[in-house]
Amino acid sequence: MKAIFHRDGDHYLPQDPARGPWGESLHGGAPAALLAQALTDLVAVPFPLARLTLDMFRPVPLAPLALTGTVLRKGKRLALAEMTLSAEGVPCARALGLFSAPSPLPEGAVTPAPCPLPRGEGAVVETLAEIVASRVGRKLPPGDGLHHHLLAEGFDGAVGGGRGAAWLSLPLTLTPEQPLTPMTHLAALADFANGMSQRRVVVEDRNYGYINADISLHILREPALGALALLVDNYADLGGRAVMSGQFFDDNGLVAQVVQSGLVNPTG
């Protein structure tokens, strides 16, 4: 199985699967997974990530990457940490991780929200790159980037139409030594909310899409290992902004909610 990064001492070296579709930079899902794992390792508490917020200041280059982190609070029920990702001493992204201890309720006290997207035998499995090519007629740059590895099962929606839904999985490892855990897999998938719900706007024969520079992932519970369903919508405004809002499910119900801030961007 291919790895997103290789580790070289204190640095992480992006591999081809980490690439994004726009130039010589990383897909947002790659640093999201790396930062989620780094925050988890830094805090080292026996309870899981409850919220991950990620701000991407600039495109993350295909260059050796360094991590610097600080634990802001570490208590019996809550922990909060900050992690910065830098290339050649220049910060590219920053993440905050909130960890919270569970407080189990009696059996039957809460009814889980079921997944509204069925998962049946014989559903078509495509990569995101294949979905964009077949439904929009636009081929993403060839290569080995994350969008060529994301598997979408039973895609339902309209690429370019502002909504999308599918069961998603990334058959990759974070590094050759470190698999994608259920949490880091979820973090990597969270950046695809924009791509899954991409809205295409045409004004005077000019095409516009949306880019996102952040991820806000609120986690209800730790997901199961394997594919996760994402249902996401893009809500756009004439001011050039958009909000991408979606929900992740596994076979046991709701796992997390994801929100991204979108900025209109000319695409041709």
C-alpha positions as CSV (number, residue, x, y, z in Angstrom):
1,M,0.0,0.0,0.0
2,K,1.3,3.4,-0.9
3,A,2.2,6.0,1.8
4,I,1.3,9.7,1.8
5,F,4.5,10.7,3.6
6,H,7.9,9.2,4.4
7,R,9.6,10.2,7.6
8,D,13.2,11.4,7.6
9,G,14.3,12.2,11.1
10,D,12.2,15.2,12.2
11,H,10.8,15.9,8.7
12,Y,8.0,14.4,6.7
13,L,8.6,14.0,3.0
14,P,5.5,14.2,0.8
15,Q,5.1,11.4,-1.6
16,D,3.2,11.4,-4.9
17,P,-0.2,10.4,-3.3
18,A,0.0,13.6,-1.2
19,R,-0.3,15.8,-4.3
20,G,-3.3,18.0,-5.0
21,P,-4.8,18.7,-8.4
22,W,-3.5,22.3,-8.6
23,G,0.2,22.6,-9.3
24,E,3.2,21.5,-7.2
25,S,1.4,21.4,-3.8
26,L,-0.3,19.0,-1.5
27,H,-4.0,18.1,-1.3
28,G,-5.5,19.4,1.9
29,G,-6.3,15.9,3.1
30,A,-2.6,15.1,3.4
31,P,-1.7,17.7,6.0
32,A,-5.0,17.2,7.7
33,A,-4.2,13.6,8.4
34,L,-0.6,14.3,9.4
35,L,-1.6,17.1,11.8
36,A,-4.4,15.0,13.3
37,Q,-1.9,12.2,14.0
38,A,0.7,14.7,15.3
39,L,-1.8,16.2,17.7
40,T,-2.8,12.8,19.0
41,D,0.8,11.8,19.6
42,L,1.6,15.1,21.3
43,V,-1.3,15.1,23.7
44,A,-1.1,11.4,24.6
45,V,-4.4,11.2,26.5
46,P,-6.6,8.1,26.8
47,F,-9.6,9.8,25.2
48,P,-10.2,10.7,21.5
49,L,-10.2,13.7,19.3
50,A,-13.5,15.7,19.6
51,R,-12.7,18.6,17.3
52,L,-10.1,19.3,14.6
53,T,-9.8,22.8,13.2
54,L,-7.3,23.4,10.4
55,D,-6.2,26.7,8.8
56,M,-4.1,26.5,5.6
57,F,-2.2,29.8,5.2
58,R,-0.7,28.9,1.9
59,P,-0.3,25.9,-0.4
60,V,1.8,23.2,1.3
61,P,4.7,22.5,-1.0
62,L,6.2,19.2,-2.1
63,A,9.1,19.8,0.3
64,P,10.4,18.4,3.6
65,L,7.8,19.4,6.3
66,A,8.4,20.1,10.0
67,L,5.9,20.0,12.9
68,T,6.0,22.1,16.0
69,G,3.4,21.7,18.7
70,T,2.2,23.0,22.1
71,V,-0.2,21.5,24.6
72,L,-2.4,24.3,25.7
73,R,-4.4,22.4,28.3
74,K,-4.3,18.8,29.6
75,G,-6.9,17.9,32.2
76,K,-8.8,14.9,33.4
77,R,-11.7,15.5,30.9
78,L,-10.4,17.9,28.3
79,A,-7.1,18.5,26.4
80,L,-6.3,21.1,23.8
81,A,-3.2,21.3,21.6
82,E,-1.9,23.4,18.7
83,M,0.3,22.1,15.9
84,T,2.0,24.1,13.1
85,L,3.2,22.6,9.8
86,S,6.2,24.4,8.2
87,A,8.3,24.1,5.1
88,E,11.8,25.6,5.1
89,G,10.8,27.5,8.3
90,V,7.7,29.1,6.8
91,P,4.4,28.1,8.4
92,C,1.9,26.6,5.9
93,A,-0.9,25.3,8.1
94,R,-2.0,25.3,11.8
95,A,-4.3,23.0,13.6
96,L,-6.1,22.9,16.9
97,G,-7.1,19.6,18.4
98,L,-9.7,19.3,21.2
99,F,-9.8,16.0,23.0
100,S,-12.6,15.1,25.4
101,A,-13.2,12.1,27.7
102,P,-16.3,10.0,27.2
103,S,-19.1,10.0,29.9
104,P,-21.2,7.0,29.0
105,L,-24.9,7.2,29.2
106,P,-27.3,4.3,30.0
107,E,-28.1,1.9,27.2
108,G,-31.0,3.3,25.1
109,A,-30.7,6.9,26.4
110,V,-29.8,8.2,22.9
111,T,-31.0,6.9,19.5
112,P,-28.1,7.1,16.9
113,A,-28.8,9.0,13.7
114,P,-28.8,6.4,10.9
115,C,-27.0,7.0,7.6
116,P,-29.4,8.1,4.9
117,L,-27.2,6.9,2.1
118,P,-27.8,3.2,1.3
119,R,-24.8,0.9,0.6
120,G,-25.7,-1.9,-1.6
121,E,-24.0,-4.6,-3.5
122,G,-23.0,-3.8,-7.1
123,A,-22.6,0.0,-6.4
124,V,-20.1,1.6,-8.8
125,V,-16.7,2.5,-7.2
126,E,-14.9,5.4,-8.9
127,T,-12.1,7.7,-7.9
128,L,-12.9,11.4,-7.5
129,A,-10.8,12.1,-10.6
130,E,-12.9,9.7,-12.6
131,I,-16.2,11.2,-11.2
132,V,-15.1,14.8,-12.2
133,A,-14.1,13.6,-15.7
134,S,-17.3,11.7,-16.4
135,R,-19.8,14.2,-14.9
136,V,-18.1,17.5,-15.7
137,G,-16.1,16.6,-18.7
138,R,-12.9,18.1,-17.1
139,K,-9.9,15.9,-16.5
140,L,-7.9,16.6,-13.4
141,P,-4.2,16.6,-13.9
142,P,-2.8,13.1,-14.4
143,G,-0.6,11.5,-11.8
144,D,-0.8,9.9,-8.5
145,G,-2.4,12.5,-6.3
146,L,-4.9,12.0,-3.5
147,H,-7.9,12.7,-5.8
148,H,-6.7,9.7,-7.9
149,H,-6.7,7.5,-4.8
150,L,-10.0,8.5,-3.1
151,L,-12.5,5.8,-3.8
152,A,-16.2,6.8,-3.9
153,E,-18.8,4.1,-3.8
154,G,-22.3,4.8,-5.0
155,F,-21.8,8.5,-5.8
156,D,-25.0,10.5,-5.7
157,G,-25.0,14.1,-6.7
158,A,-24.0,16.6,-9.3
159,V,-20.3,17.6,-9.5
160,G,-20.5,21.3,-10.3
161,G,-24.0,21.4,-8.9
162,G,-23.2,22.0,-5.3
163,R,-23.9,18.7,-3.6
164,G,-22.5,15.2,-3.4
165,A,-22.8,12.0,-1.4
166,A,-20.8,8.8,-1.5
167,W,-19.1,6.2,0.7
168,L,-15.5,7.2,0.7
169,S,-12.2,5.5,1.5
170,L,-8.5,6.1,1.0
171,P,-6.5,2.9,0.6
172,L,-3.2,4.5,1.7
173,T,-1.0,4.7,4.8
174,L,0.2,7.9,6.5
175,T,3.8,6.7,6.4
176,P,5.2,3.2,5.6
177,E,5.3,2.6,9.4
178,Q,2.0,4.3,10.3
179,P,-1.3,3.2,8.9
180,L,-4.2,5.6,8.6
181,T,-6.1,5.2,11.9
182,P,-9.9,5.7,11.8
183,M,-9.4,9.2,13.1
184,T,-6.6,10.2,10.6
185,H,-8.6,8.6,7.8
186,L,-11.6,10.8,8.8
187,A,-9.3,13.9,8.9
188,A,-8.0,13.1,5.4
189,L,-11.5,12.6,4.0
190,A,-12.8,15.9,5.6
191,D,-10.9,18.0,3.0
192,F,-12.9,16.3,0.2
193,A,-16.1,18.1,1.4
194,N,-15.3,20.9,-1.1
195,G,-14.4,18.6,-3.9
196,M,-17.5,16.4,-3.4
197,S,-19.8,19.4,-3.4
198,Q,-17.9,21.6,-5.8
199,R,-20.2,24.3,-7.3
200,R,-19.5,25.5,-10.9
201,V,-20.6,29.0,-11.8
202,V,-20.4,30.4,-15.4
203,V,-20.4,34.2,-15.8
204,E,-20.0,35.6,-19.3
205,D,-18.4,32.4,-20.5
206,R,-15.9,32.3,-17.6
207,N,-15.9,29.4,-15.2
208,Y,-15.7,29.8,-11.5
209,G,-15.2,27.2,-8.8
210,Y,-14.5,27.3,-5.1
211,I,-11.4,26.7,-3.0
212,N,-11.2,26.2,0.8
213,A,-8.5,27.2,3.2
214,D,-9.9,25.7,6.3
215,I,-11.5,22.6,7.8
216,S,-13.6,22.4,10.9
217,L,-14.4,18.8,11.9
218,H,-16.6,18.1,14.9
219,I,-16.5,14.5,15.9
220,L,-19.4,12.8,17.6
221,R,-17.6,9.5,18.2
222,E,-14.6,7.6,16.8
223,P,-15.5,6.1,13.4
224,A,-15.3,2.5,12.5
225,L,-12.4,1.3,10.4
226,G,-13.2,1.4,6.7
227,A,-15.3,3.4,4.3
228,L,-17.3,6.4,5.6
229,A,-20.3,8.0,4.0
230,L,-20.1,11.8,3.3
231,L,-23.2,13.8,2.5
232,V,-22.3,17.5,1.7
233,D,-23.8,20.7,0.3
234,N,-22.2,23.9,-1.0
235,Y,-24.1,27.0,-0.1
236,A,-22.9,30.0,-2.2
237,D,-23.4,33.7,-2.0
238,L,-23.1,36.5,-4.6
239,G,-20.3,38.0,-2.5
240,G,-18.1,35.2,-3.7
241,R,-18.1,33.1,-0.6
242,A,-19.5,29.6,0.1
243,V,-20.0,27.4,3.0
244,M,-19.5,23.6,2.5
245,S,-21.4,21.7,5.2
246,G,-21.6,17.9,5.5
247,Q,-22.0,14.9,7.7
248,F,-20.0,11.7,8.0
249,F,-21.6,8.3,8.8
250,D,-20.4,4.8,9.2
251,D,-22.6,1.7,9.4
252,N,-23.5,2.5,13.0
253,G,-24.7,6.1,12.3
254,L,-23.5,9.6,12.5
255,V,-19.8,10.1,13.1
256,A,-18.9,13.8,12.5
257,Q,-19.9,17.1,10.9
258,V,-17.6,19.0,8.7
259,V,-17.7,22.7,7.7
260,Q,-15.4,24.6,5.3
261,S,-15.3,28.2,4.2
262,G,-15.1,28.6,0.4
263,L,-13.8,31.4,-1.7
264,V,-14.7,31.8,-5.4
265,N,-11.9,31.1,-7.8
266,P,-11.7,31.5,-11.6
267,T,-11.0,28.2,-13.2
268,G,-10.8,29.1,-16.9
